[in-house]
Amino acid sequence: MLLLLFFVLSIQFFSYWIFEPLASFLEYVLEIRLIPIIALIGLIFLFSAKNIEQN
């Protein structure tokens, strides 16, 4: 029972240690105030691509 508890706590600790910085970064990037900037970059990328029909 203690061995199982040790494994579960280890998995939870390492999952938090690995994914917490990624979740924190995504939370910052996807805040409401940054959505217009992300949309603007997406539109610039979309319309800057070469037209496929010209080939």
LINKA-V757346 format. One record per backbone hydrogen bond with DSSP energy under -0.5 kcal/mol. NH is the residue of the N-H (numbers start at 0). CO is the residue of the C=O. Records with the same first field share a line. If there is no record, write none. Layout:
NH = CO + CO
//
This chain:
4 = 0
5 = 1
6 = 2
7 = 3
8 = 4
9 = 5
10 = 6
11 = 7
12 = 8
13 = 9
14 = 10
15 = 11
16 = 12
17 = 13
18 = 14
19 = 15
21 = 17
22 = 18
23 = 19
24 = 20
25 = 21
26 = 22
27 = 23
28 = 24
29 = 25
30 = 27
33 = 30
34 = 30 + 31
35 = 31
37 = 33
38 = 34
39 = 35
40 = 36
41 = 37
42 = 38
43 = 39
44 = 40
45 = 41
46 = 42
47 = 43
48 = 44 + 45
53 = 50
54 = 51
//
